[in-house]
Amino acid sequence: MDLTKRIMPSLGAWILLLSVACGSVYGNVQFVISNGCPYTVWPGVLPNAGKPVLANGGLTLPPGQSSTIDAPAGWAGRFWGRTGCQFTSDGAGTCASGDCGGRLECQGVGSTPPATLVEFTLQGTMGATQDYYDVSLVDGYNIPVSVAPSGTASGACGVASCAVDINSNCPSSLQVVDDGQVVSCKSACLAFQSSQYCCNGAYASPTTCTPTAYSEFFKSACPDAYSYAYDDATSTFTCSSSQYTIVFCPSSTPSIASHSTRTSSGILPVNNTGDTGILDSRAWSGCTNMMTYQTMAIPILFWLIFGFLAC
């Protein structure tokens, strides 16, 4: 009897069953983007490397209007709001804040900082079994925003937000002024290009890059938002939801969930490309493409023994 021929079908059947189960866990996610501002906002969307561009990368959202964007399982990227834009009929133009190369449809071009960012890493990315999201002021601030699960959800599912007007109290050294009005507020990294503020060079670790007076200014205004690159503990949110609602100029904090059980170090610090990633050392459970040999050994051993006893 050829033992290999008896074992491989059993092993193959187990692998097929596992792959089907894993594939059925993750579904598409909807992003509902709403404009609560008294002025038009032009949302921008930037995918991480290797992820598809959603909604051509940008759209127009008049006051009080909403738009729904579908994202595939495993999508990762960022959203932001552009203000003071003027576009021609062919989509060319400029924005006072958050501009993306002078186009209405950003098409894979990121925002010109400073801009308030909403960042997502959906489950299925690098083995993640839940969604990670945050509001980030690491690139500075331009507009209030909140994000919260609004569909069928499970997990901690808190509300990430920066719902206050930081521009009105922005220090003069951080201000970006357009037509006599402060339209955005730079981060210290952007303003001074210092390793101490940018968390690079000798400061490229959580132990050496610590809060500064500038990051504390942003943190005191928006406690749930990232104020500098290693501000993970109070700024990263997790959930498993079929839909998320992003609101520019939220009039009130959504009440669908409380701020609780937020993970630390779930998302890598934002780098120069704008990508975020799940830490490889995280011990994911369930269906994952980072299964260790130890994890795989248990079911494989089971099928080896079963196949042998069935001879």
N, C-alpha and C positions, 0 to 999 in steps of 0.2 A: 504494500500500500504506500502511495506517495503522500506523506504527511503534509507536505506543502500544499498539495491540491485540496486537502481537506480543510486546512486552516484558512487559506486565503479567501475563499468565498465568505466564510463567517466574518473575517476581519473586514472584508470589503463591504458586506452588508451593514456592519456597525458604523463604518465611516460614512456610508451613504445616508443612514438614518440620522447620524449626527449632523451632517451637512444640511439635510432638509430641515431639521429642527432649528439649527442656527439661522438659516436663511429666513425662516418664518418669524423670528423674534422681532426683527427690525423692520419698520415700515416707513413710508414717507412722512414728513413732518410739514405742517403748514405754519408759515409766519404771517400773522396779521399785523400790518403796519398802519398805525393810526396817527393822525395829526391833530393834536389838541391845541396847537399854537394858533394865535390870531393872524398868522401870516403863512404863506406857502412854504413848505419844506420840500426839498428834493432829496429823498433818501438815496444813499449809495450802498452798494453791496460788493464786497470783495471776497472771493473764495480763497481758501488756502491752496497751496501748490497741489496740483493734481485733482482738484475738485471743480465741478462745473460752475460756470457763471450763471447766477439766477437773475431773472428779469432784465437781462442785458446789462446788468450792473447798475441800473439807476432808473428813477421814475420821478414824476411830479405828483405832489400830494397837496392839494389845496386845503385850507382850514376846515376841520370837521370831517374830512374824508378819510377812508381806509382803503387798503389794497391788500390782497392775499397773494402770497408767494409760496409755491410748493418747492420743497427741498427733498432730495433723495436721502435714503438712509445712509448714515456715515458722512454726511456733509459737514464741513467745517469752514468757518469764515467770520466775517464781521459786517455789521451794519452801522451806518452813521447818517446824520442829517446835514444837508447842505443848506445854507441860508443866503439870502441876497443874490440870487442867481438871475442871470439874463441870458436866454438862449435864442438863437435864430431858428428858423423853420427847419433847418437841417441838423439841429441839435448841438451846434457849436456855441460857445459862450464862456462865461466865467461866473464864479460864485465868490461872495465876500468871505465865506468860511466853508471849509470842507471840500474845496474844489478837487476834481479828479481829472486833471489834464485838459480842462476846458471843454468837457463834453457832458451832455445830459445823460447818456448811457455810458457808464464808466468802463464797461467791457474789460474787466480785469485790472483796471488802474485803481490804486488806493487813494485815500484822501490826503490832501495836503494838510498837515497838522498846523495848528491844534484842532482837534475834533473829539467830541465825546463818542466813544465806541461801545457797541454792543457786540460781544464776542460769543461764538457758539462752537462747540465740538459735540456733534450728535453721536448717539450710541452707534456702535459699529465701526467707529474710527479707531484703528490700532487696538481693537479688542475691547473698547469701552462698552460697558453694559448699562450705562445711563448717560444722559445728556449733561454736559457741563456748559455753564453760561455765566457771563459777568458783564458789568458795566465798567469800562476802563477810562481813567483820566491820565493814563501814562503818557499819552500823546497830547495831553491838554484837554480843554473844554471849549465847546461852542454853543451847546443847546441842551436843555433838560431832557432826560429820557428815562423810561422805566421799561423793564421786561419781566414778564411773568407767564407761567403756564396758564393756558385758558381752555385746554381740551381735556380729554381723559388722561389723568395723570396719576402717578404714584411716586413716592419718595418724599424727600424733604420739601422740594418745590417752593422755595422762597421767592420773594420779589426783590430783584436787583434793580437799583435805581440811583439816579442823581437828579432829583426833581427840583432843585433850587437854581436860582439865577446867579451863577458864580461871576459872570461878566460884570455885574454891578459892583462887586467888591474885589475885583482882580487887582493885585498889586501893579503899580505902574510899570515895573520892570518886566512884567509878563503879558502886558496888554497888546492885543492886535487891534488897531484902530482903522476903520474904513468910513470915510465921509464923516469924520468927527465923532463916530460912535464906536464903542468897544464891542467888537463882533465875536471875539474869542479870547481865551486866556491860555497862554503857553504853559507847558510844564517846565520845571527848572532844567530838565535835561535839554529840552528844545531851546530854551532861552540862553543857557550858559555853556552847553556842550561839554560838561564836566563829567568825568568818570564817576565821581561821587554821586551825582544826580542821575546818571544814565545807567548805573550798575554794570559797568564794563571795566576792562583792565584790572587793576588791583581791587576793584569793588564788585567783581563779577560773581558774588556768592551771597546767600542770605545772611551770613555772619558778618560780612564786610560792608554790604549795602543795607543800611538801616534807614529808618525814617529821618527826614530832615525838616527844617522849619517850613520849607515850601510844600513838601508832601503832606505835612500835618495841616497846612492851610486847606488843601483839597479834601483831606480826610475828615476834618471837622465839619466841612460843608456837606459832604456826601459819605457818611460812614460805611455804606455798603458797597462803595465803588473802589476799584483799584486806584491807589494814589501814587504808587511806584511799583517797579517791576516785581518785587518779592512780597507784595502785600496780599498774599494768598489767603491767610487764615480767616479773614472776615469778608472776603470779596468774591470767592468762588462758590457758585451755587450748583446744585445737582437736582435732577429730576428725570423722570421718564414720562413724556407727554406727547400727545399727537398734535398739539398746537401750542404756539407761543404768541403772545401779543406784545408788540413793541409800540410804545406810545411816546411820541415827542410832545413835550410840554404837558406831562400828566397833571391833571387838576387835583387828583388825590391818589394816594397809594392804593392800588388794587387790593381787595380784601380776600382774594381766593386762598391765600396761604400766609402763614406767619414766617418771620425770619427765624429759621432754626436749622440746626444740624448742617452747617456748611463745612465742606471738607477743606483741608489745607493742602497746598502743593499739588492740587489735582491737575492744573494746567501749567505748562512750562511758561516762563516769562516771555513776553512779546519780544520778538527779535526784529531785525531790520526789514524783513520781508513781510512782517505782519502775521506770520504763521503762529499757531499755538499747537501744542501736541500733548498727548497723554504721556505721563512719565512711564518709561519702560519698566521701572521697578515696582509699579503698582501691582498688587496681587489681585488681578481680576478673577472673578468666579463666573461660572456658566460658559456660554458659547463665546469663544474668543480665538483670534488667530495668533495668540501668543501663548498657547498652551505649552506647559513645560513637559519635558519627557517623563517626569515623575507622574504628572497628571494623566498623561496618555497611557502610562504603563498599566494602570489598574484595569481599564476596560480591555486592553489588548491581552493582558494576562488571563482575564476572564474568558475571552473567546478562545485562547489557546487551550485552556483546560477543558472548556466545553467541547471543543472540536476533538480533542484527544479522547475524552470519555465517551463520545458518541461513536467512536470507531467500532 
